[in-house]
Amino acid sequence: MKYDKGHLSFEAQADLLIQRGLIADKALLIKILENVNYYRLSGYLYPFRQPDDTFKPGTTLDRAWRHYTFDRRFRLIVMDAIERVEVSVRTRLIYELSRFNGAFGYAEPAALPQLSPAEFAR
């Protein structure tokens, strides 16, 4: 399969989106494209697309950008929660390992038979 789409400058990408009906300040759109990239931004514009690749009337960069920033903030909240759970689980694990197997229990394969190197080789 041959990929035949050529390189588009950030300005040309902005022009294409505006030509398709996106309501945006071109200078701001170019800044966003320089930092986020066309394909990442287009994912947030997808719900506003019509079958002919134009945007529904009234589609604004501001609205798509609000979706993007919500998603970014939500992702950071979720990652923070995951990190807290991970640290808590590791804390409990090392606490119990050291309680039953000594200070270096984590280094003893017998202390965690389910995590032995042989299990990872499967």
N, C-alpha and C positions, 0 to 999 in steps of 0.2 A: 504494500500500500504506500503510495507516494503522498507525502504531506505537501500541499501546494500553497499554503498560506505564507505570505512573506512577512518580513519584519515591519512593524508599525511603531513609529515614535509615540511617545506619550501624548503628544499633541494630536497625532492622527487617531489614536485610540479615543481620546476625548471627543474629537470631531465625529467619529463613527457613532459613539453613544448618543451624542446630541442629535446627530442626523436621524437616528432611530427613534427620537422622541423624548429622550431623557431631558428633563428640565434641570439645568445646572449652571452654576458659574463656571466657565471654562477653566479659569486659573485655579480655582479650588479643586475641580475635578482632576486636573493634571497633577496637582500636589498629591491627591489621594492615590492616583494611579502610580505615581513614582514610589509611594511607600507601601501600598497594599498589593498592587498588580491587577491587571485587567481581569484575569480569570477568577481570582478570589472575589473581587468586587462583583463580577457578573453573577456569581452564585447568589448574591443578595438581591440582584436585580431580576433573577429568574422568575419569581412569582408575578412580576409585572410585565412579562413578555407576552406577545401575541404570536400566533402561528407564523406570521411573516417576519419574525425577528424584530419587529418594532415594539415599542413599549406602549402600554395602555395609556390613554390620555390622562394627563395630570401626574404622571410618574416623575417624582423628584429625586434628586441625589440625596437631599436631606432625609427623606423617608427611608431609602435604602441604607444610608449611613447610620441612621438610628438603629436599624435592625443589626447592622454589623457591630456597632458598639455595644448593644445589649448582649449579643452573642459573645463578644470578647470578655465583657464583665462577668457574664454567667460562667464562661469557661474558667476564668480565674478563681471564682468562688468554688466551683467544683474541684479544681486542682488543689486548692487550699484544703478543702475537706478531705480529699484523698490523701494528701500528705499527712494530715493530722492522724487519720486512721492508720496509715502505714507506720508512722513513728510509734503510735500507741501499741500496735501489734508487735513490732520489733522490740519495744521496751518490755512487754509482758513475756515475750519469747526468751529474751536474754536473761530476764529475771529468773524465770523458771529453770532455764538451762543451768545458770550458775548456782541456783539453790540446790539442784539435784546432782549436778556434775562438776561443781567447782568453777573457779574463775575462768578456766579455759574450756569449759564444756562445749562451747560452740565449735571448737576445733576437733572434737571427737566425733568421727562418723557414727559411732554406735549411739550417740546421744540423739541423733535425728535419723533413724534408719530409713524413713520414707524419703529423705533427701540425699541419699548416698549417691556418689558419682555414677554407680551402676544404673540408678533410676534415670539419670539424665541422658545416658547413652541410648536409651530405648527410642 
